[in-house]
Amino acid sequence: MSTSDAVLTQILAQLNTLQLQQQTIQAKLDAISTASQGSTPLEPSHSRAPSKDLPLASPKSSLTSSELRIGSPPARTTDKEREKLLYPGRVNLTTYPDQHGITPYPLHWGAPDAPTRGPIICSRLPSSIKHRNAIGAHSGSYSIYRALSIAMGALSPSHKPDYSQTEPPVSIPPQPAWSDPSKIVSLDPYGHLVPTQFAKQIQDGLDARPSIAVTKAHLKMSELDECVRKGELEIDGKIVLKSPPGMNPDGSVSTIDSGVEVFVSKAAVEPVWYLPGVAERFGISESLLRRALFEDTGGMYPELITRPDIKVFLPPIGGLTVYIFGNPAYVSDESKELTLRVHDECNGSDVFGSDICTCKPYLTYAIAECIRCAQRGGVGVVVYFRKEGRALGEVTKYLVYNLRKRGGDSADRYFKSTEMIAGVKDMRFQALMPDVLHWLGVKKVDAMVSMSDMKYEAIVKSGIPILRRYDIPDHLIPPDSRVEIDAKIAAGYFSSGKRVTEEDLSKTVGRAWEEMEH
């Protein structure tokens, strides 16, 4: 370490010490203020006389459905009065470690079982706010819609979910990685077991919620119908089933081939970050991670700075979905063949079929490969991450499209165009991606359908060997997406066939806008 680095490290340490001292002083001031007011900083004071027209609000009070109607304000209350009913206490912008009344529920990440680990509590409801051991809110980016629903009166903030019939219909049992704090840092491995493992805490009033849900379903995709018609997939009556006949507009049974449907097990997973582990995974300090998350989200979560004792963060980002083809128990069975596709969201291609990239062809080809693996007696897994536009977002992606089409859409400018707009060519940073595989108990991958070196290296580095990987066949690549494929191959992405040099890139050109106008 150089002398300047050592000095900077010493300065940062002193700043951290000063910060903790300031927090302690602030907490003591709060305690003194609380003693004089007769209530804790986290409890509202009821010293004001109640209005003749409004009931006295308590922290546990909630408005009735008649008082909270969507689209029109309640007849008896103004918005200001409703705000006081919903949030009777003063605004608490943040909390501090030794603040009066703060007693976080014990949480031991990487503990050998759920009771020892403890539930994740991030709720600001009166029954839970003093015991919070996590920063953020459940439901990821959808937490904003929950807040809007409460403000509009569509949802009571104290609504208590009934989990009595929501348990997983298929088993995702505990795996050794669940108790290894280095293997899983971006999701709660007990997230699907919260209602059963923490039933007592929920009964006692703590607002512990599932962050994972497991269910079963049937997939219906026209691409799979075509695979069956071509003889590339077989109807086995177990994984691939013949769809029941459709109906005509007049209500009669249609004689048109109804195609097939595929039986799957699937799990939706919300992000839950263990900050020390996330920081270690990216090779940065926890303090730097916290500061960046605070500063570059507009200061959305002050407790990232003021609560260094809270180590868990529920970020407002999209999660992931796991699709399992075949017997879910085979996923953790090393004796069974496993085919894997890790796919990052692309709304334009996956849903609407845009041909500027290979996302949908890759996804549908991988699903067919997973089905074939399951029909051979193995199991297929597709993990679908919400990382639209390489985690740059769809707006940025479309701006890049515009630049590409106006500037000459050639493969040699593919990555440069993204960097000109976003400043970086990819923000997916796959270091956290393997966590879901460890949650499932994956020990090895026999076949991985992907050309991404970042995904391959992240999985292998996490301790899961990949025996074989292969890319999409050439005949499935849309002509306009040849720009993307050739640019990736030249940049070092895996390819089992074509080799592309820097000199070749300028020759691969996509369609101009004029060619798309009809």
NORHU-V995482 format. One record per run of one state. SS is the DSSP state (2 for helix, 1 for strand, 0 for the rest). FROM is the first residue (numbers start at 0). TO is the last residue. If there is no record, write none. Layout:
ss = {SS | SS}
from = {FROM | FROM}
to = {TO | TO}
This chain:
ss = {0 | 2 | 0 | 2 | 0 | 2 | 0 | 2 | 0 | 1 | 0 | 2 | 0 | 2 | 0 | 2 | 0 | 2 | 0 | 1 | 0 | 2 | 0 | 1 | 0 | 1 | 0 | 1 | 0 | 1 | 0 | 1 | 2 | 0 | 2 | 0 | 2 | 0 | 1 | 0 | 1 | 0 | 2 | 0 | 1 | 0 | 2 | 0 | 2 | 0 | 1 | 0 | 2 | 0 | 1 | 2 | 0 | 2 | 0 | 2 | 0 | 1 | 0 | 1 | 0 | 2 | 0 | 1 | 0 | 1 | 0 | 2 | 0 | 2 | 0 | 2 | 0 | 1 | 0 | 2 | 0}
from = {0 | 2 | 37 | 78 | 86 | 113 | 117 | 128 | 131 | 133 | 136 | 139 | 152 | 175 | 179 | 193 | 197 | 198 | 203 | 211 | 219 | 221 | 229 | 239 | 242 | 246 | 247 | 252 | 253 | 259 | 269 | 272 | 274 | 282 | 285 | 295 | 302 | 306 | 311 | 314 | 319 | 325 | 327 | 332 | 337 | 344 | 346 | 350 | 358 | 375 | 378 | 385 | 393 | 407 | 409 | 410 | 422 | 429 | 432 | 434 | 440 | 443 | 445 | 446 | 449 | 452 | 461 | 464 | 466 | 468 | 470 | 473 | 476 | 478 | 490 | 501 | 505 | 508 | 509 | 512 | 516}
to = {1 | 36 | 77 | 85 | 112 | 116 | 127 | 130 | 132 | 135 | 138 | 151 | 174 | 178 | 192 | 196 | 197 | 202 | 210 | 218 | 220 | 228 | 238 | 241 | 245 | 246 | 251 | 252 | 258 | 268 | 271 | 273 | 281 | 284 | 294 | 301 | 305 | 310 | 313 | 318 | 324 | 326 | 331 | 336 | 343 | 345 | 349 | 357 | 374 | 377 | 384 | 392 | 406 | 408 | 409 | 421 | 428 | 431 | 433 | 439 | 442 | 444 | 445 | 448 | 451 | 460 | 463 | 465 | 467 | 469 | 472 | 475 | 477 | 489 | 500 | 504 | 507 | 508 | 511 | 515 | 517}
